[in-house]
């Protein structure tokens, strides 16, 4: 059995006694990164966004849709770039909490930036005005 110490890189280890000493971030500790860290943008044009896919989405609908989030994850936040060039009507799923004013705004033809935050049960959405 291995009790403590280091395991050589050649044997599948890091060559260090701790993750921090090997330069590997620990998930249970605060981190500061000097390199770029960014989420990918997932194109999803049906208005249903899988939170397991990413945290940023782009949606160009081709018809009326219901703003929906699936695999709702507590603490996740992100953006949806909505390009509603057809002025398609937008409604919201029961777990998508958004004002009726926002739904009316984003149902008009235009490009909008939606931001969202999830508490693990619901997803709360706010919107920009139409962007040029």
N, C-alpha and C positions, 0 to 999 in steps of 0.2 A: 504494500500500500504506500501511497505517497502522502506524506504528512504536511510538509511545507518546504519552501525553497524555490528553486527555479527549474524549469524544464527547457532544455535547449530548443532553439528554433528548428534545428534539424530533426528533432523528435516530435515536432508538432506544437511546441510551446512558444512562449513569447520571449524567453530569455530573461524574464524579470519575475520578481516575487509577487508583485501586485499588478492589477490592471493599470492603475495610475502610472506606475513606474514604466510600464510598457507603452504609455501614451494612448491607452484605450479608454474611452469615456465609460464611466459607470452609470448605469441608468438611474440609480438611486441618489446620485450626487448632482449638485449644480454644475453646469458646464459653461465654458466660454470657448467659442470657436473662432479661429482667425480666418478660416476659409469660408467660402460661400455655402450657404445652406438654403435651399429653396424647394418648395413643393412643385410638382409637375402640374400642368394644366390638362385636364381630361375633357375631351369634347363629348358631350352627351346631349343630344338634341331633343330628347323626349320629355325633358323637364323633371326626370326622376334621377337623383344624384346619390350614388353609392358612396357613403362616407369611408368605406374600406378601400376605395380606389385611390383617393387623393383628398386634398382639402380645397383645391381650386378647380373650377369648372368653366367651360364655355358652352353656351347653349344658343343655337339658332333654330328655333322651332319652325315646323312646317304646318302647324295647325294649333288649334286650341289645346291647352295642356293644364295639368294639375301639378303645381309646384310641390314636389315630394322629395324627402330624404329617406334613404334606406340605410340599414346597419348603423342606426343612430348611436354615436359614440360620445360619451360624456367628456366635456372639455374641448371638443374639437371646434374649431372655427375656421373660416375661410371666406372665399369669394366665389360668386357666379357672375360671369360676364354674360348678360342676356342681350342678344341681338335680335330683337323682335321686329324685324323689318316688315313683316306682314300685318302687324297690329293684332295679333291673335289674342283672344281672351285667355286670361290666366286666373285659375282658382288655386286654392291651397288645400293640401291634405290636412286631416284633423291634427296631426302632430307637427304641422308647419304653422307657426304662429307669426302672422303678418297682418298688418292693418288693412282694412278694406280700402283705405285711401291709397296705400301702396299698390294693391292689386289693380285698382283702376288706373294708376299711373303707368305701371309696367305693361298693361294691356294695350296701351297706345303704341303705335309704331315708333320705334326708337331703339337706342342702345342704352342699357342701364347696368350699373354695377350694384349687385346685391351682396351684402355681407351677412354672415350668419354665425350663430353660436349655439351649441347644443349643451343641454344640461343632462343628457342621457335618456330623457323621455321625449322631450320636444326640441324642435329647432326654431330659433327665433331669428327672423329675417327683417332687415331694414334695407332701404333702397336709395340710390341716387336719383336725381332727376334725369331727364334725357340728356345724354352726352353727345356733343357734336363730333 
